[in-house]
């Protein structure tokens, strides 16, 4: 949903997305729970299937109690998924002089004066400074057309693609070219990426940014580039 007020453009998932998460996920979970309950006797006989104790319990219960328990358990899982999804929703508020990126009860403001380009890298909204460094990189499922309209309508420089995409290199531990300390940070970040520790991944991205290293992910793989003019380990400038 895109709304406008007080000279600002606001892009968010809207009320429909919340209804889908808070009503749809629990209902889907309840339906799946009922289906698994119906098959609990068969599943309890499969030694490789997870949660054997739970399915054996359901198989022993009277049908009315078994179906209620199975549906309630998976509906609760659906509520947890809805809660986590709500926390991860991104709201982008674009004005003439700045943009606010709001997620999980926290907001981040970026001044228009420092932004040289805005674009989408896959599902990530990226703001670049004049030197080619990243001021912000936020993942979201927001519609590209609405984001483009919000930024261009407020006079921001929207780019159709990353102007530095060709400069990225696949990170392989120990290869030359990185500033001192960056390889260790990328090694720690790789572990965080593989363990899905999102907070640590973002924190280490910021640490790398302070060294002049921009990093982007493709699945579990890391790609990096130096901010133009940043010296590498050999003292050369890029």
Secondary structure, DSSP 8 states (H G I E B T S, - for coil): -EEEETTEEEE--HHHHHHIIIIIHHHHHHHHHHHHHHTHHHHTT-TTSS-HHHHHHHHHS-HHHHHHHHHHHHHHHHHHHHHHHHHT--EEEE-SSEEEEEETTEEEEEEGGG-SEEEEETTEEEEE-TTS-EEEEEE----HHHHHHHHHHTT--B-SS-TTGGG-EE--TT-S-S-TTHHHHHHHHHHHHHTT-HHHHHHHHHHHHHTTEEEEEETTEEEEEE-TT-B-TTS-B-
